[in-house]
Amino acid sequence: MSEARGATEGSGSGRAPVGVAVVCGSVRPGAYTRMAVDLLLRSLAAAPGVEPTLVDPRELDLRSPGLEHDPDGPRRLTEALAAADGIVLATPEYHGGLSSVMKLVFENLGHPTPLRGKPVALLGVAAGVIGAIKSLEQVRSIASHMGALVLPGPVSVARCQEVFTPEGACLDDDVARRIEGLGEALVDYVRRHACPRASLEGMVRGNEELV
Ligand SMILES: Cc1cc2nc3c(=O)[nH]c(=O)nc-3n(C[C@H](O)[C@H](O)[C@H](O)COP(=O)(O)O)c2cc1C
């Protein structure tokens, strides 16, 4: 899992940086979902006070429940999501649904799940004209079931081969804006509703500003 630090880290603002974990639900070489994820990660990394982290299932050796596995992958996955203030789940549309990789991510999260009470934004990528509507609904349903606060306004990228070049450049400004807006909305939500600006301990110790 790789990390990028926000441009100025909000220095001087007195705010703690917002950690955003972005889970990529495709492990295909040249995956379009990964291109959308990379665009999102770049825009998050450029935002002051935001620390994005890529969660790449290829690095985690996830297995179906019941199969013998090294617990290190699920542990790292769970820790990465637990440490994040907000999460983006990015899924491709496969056979009218979410990818098995994204389902495997859900099935490898420990108990209690790190999704509980966590703001989650959704990104879907599809080759077809109707976009990733079905997979996004499935991911929304599962994440909600697990207690996530799934934000409204998922972004669905349709006809992804026409939107991205094989090298990953986005040819559609509107899609790029929508993907960037997804990250902005998540960070905004975290700052407004999820991140306490002052902790009780900080107040008692007198080392935190009251706002
Ligand atoms: C197994 C499989 C099933 C797919 N089913 C659909 C589908 O039902 N609808 C659709 O629009 N695209 C479908 N696609 C195309 C993907 O949406 C396309 O590969 C897109 O680039 C997103 O996947 P990627 O991130 O792996 O590239 C399918 C692709 C695969 C590999």
The ligand as an SDF file (V2000), in Angstrom:
LIG
                    3D

 31 33  0  0  0  0  0  0  0  0999 V2000
  -15.2750  -10.7940  -16.3280 C   0  0  0  0  0  0  0  0  0  0  0  0
  -15.6830   -9.4890  -16.9280 C   0  0  0  0  0  0  0  0  0  0  0  0
  -17.0260   -9.1740  -17.0110 C   0  0  0  0  0  0  0  0  0  0  0  0
  -17.4210   -7.9370  -17.5330 C   0  0  0  0  0  0  0  0  0  0  0  0
  -18.7530   -7.6070  -17.5760 N   0  0  0  0  0  0  0  0  0  0  0  0
  -19.1250   -6.3550  -17.9430 C   0  0  0  0  0  0  0  0  0  0  0  0
  -20.4810   -5.9350  -17.8410 C   0  0  0  0  0  0  0  0  0  0  0  0
  -21.3540   -6.6630  -17.4270 O   0  0  0  0  0  0  0  0  0  0  0  0
  -20.7920   -4.6740  -18.2390 N   0  0  0  0  0  0  0  0  0  0  0  0
  -19.8410   -3.7970  -18.6960 C   0  0  0  0  0  0  0  0  0  0  0  0
  -20.1630   -2.6550  -19.0180 O   0  0  0  0  0  0  0  0  0  0  0  0
  -18.5500   -4.1700  -18.7980 N   0  0  0  0  0  0  0  0  0  0  0  0
  -18.1670   -5.4200  -18.4220 C   0  0  0  0  0  0  0  0  0  0  0  0
  -16.8460   -5.8000  -18.4750 N   0  0  0  0  0  0  0  0  0  0  0  0
  -15.8780   -4.8440  -18.9510 C   0  0  0  0  0  0  0  0  0  0  0  0
  -15.3210   -4.0280  -17.7930 C   0  0  0  0  0  0  0  0  0  0  0  0
  -16.3000   -3.1450  -17.3240 O   0  0  0  0  0  0  0  0  0  0  0  0
  -14.1030   -3.3220  -18.3290 C   0  0  0  0  0  0  0  0  0  0  0  0
  -13.0400   -4.2450  -18.3610 O   0  0  0  0  0  0  0  0  0  0  0  0
  -13.7330   -2.0580  -17.6160 C   0  0  0  0  0  0  0  0  0  0  0  0
  -12.4990   -1.6800  -18.1600 O   0  0  0  0  0  0  0  0  0  0  0  0
  -13.6020   -2.1130  -16.1130 C   0  0  0  0  0  0  0  0  0  0  0  0
  -12.7840   -3.1520  -15.6950 O   0  0  0  0  0  0  0  0  0  0  0  0
  -11.2080   -3.0060  -15.4060 P   0  0  0  0  0  0  0  0  0  0  0  0
  -11.0490   -2.0030  -14.3380 O   0  0  0  0  0  0  0  0  0  0  0  0
  -10.7800   -4.3690  -14.9710 O   0  0  0  0  0  0  0  0  0  0  0  0
  -10.5810   -2.5600  -16.6830 O   0  0  0  0  0  0  0  0  0  0  0  0
  -16.4430   -7.0290  -18.0060 C   0  0  0  0  0  0  0  0  0  0  0  0
  -15.0690   -7.3750  -17.9090 C   0  0  0  0  0  0  0  0  0  0  0  0
  -14.6970   -8.5760  -17.3680 C   0  0  0  0  0  0  0  0  0  0  0  0
  -13.2360   -8.8980  -17.2370 C   0  0  0  0  0  0  0  0  0  0  0  0
  1  2  1  0
  2  3  1  0
  2 30  2  0
  3  4  2  0
  4  5  1  0
  4 28  1  0
  5  6  2  0
  6  7  1  0
  6 13  1  0
  7  8  2  0
  7  9  1  0
  9 10  1  0
 10 11  2  0
 10 12  1  0
 12 13  2  0
 13 14  1  0
 14 15  1  0
 14 28  1  0
 15 16  1  0
 16 17  1  0
 16 18  1  0
 18 19  1  0
 18 20  1  0
 20 21  1  0
 20 22  1  0
 22 23  1  0
 23 24  1  0
 24 25  2  0
 24 26  1  0
 24 27  1  0
 28 29  2  0
 29 30  1  0
 30 31  1  0
M  END
$$$$
